[in-house]
Amino acid sequence: MMKVVFLVKRRGDLTVEEYRQYSTDVHAPMVTGLPGLRRYVVNYSLALDESQAPAYDGLVELWFESAEAFQSAMASDAGQAAVADQANFLDTGQTVMLVVDEVSLLG
């Protein structure tokens, strides 16, 4: 199994609530339609206190069977639509993508 992680930052003109609503109600259904997607998790950032905003607004996790499956999903019509939609709610210039090897050390 292959996991891709994205650190995302919302567009500056959106509130946290608007960002989360768009991400959950509009963008997530596009992502769940990606061919070959095995698991999809969105982690929304929380501020530890009111004085400091998190560096990123979310961490998105996508699982695929292989790198080829991920690349195929991104090249599909559904993948292209999901990528294009990011500009509607994310500061795409701040997005960081990591392909990771998840190792569970507890449990």
Beta strands, then each sheet from edge to edge (+ up, - down):
strand 1: 2-8
strand 2: 39-44
strand 3: 58-64
strand 4: 96-100
sheet 1: 2+ 3- 1+ 4-
end
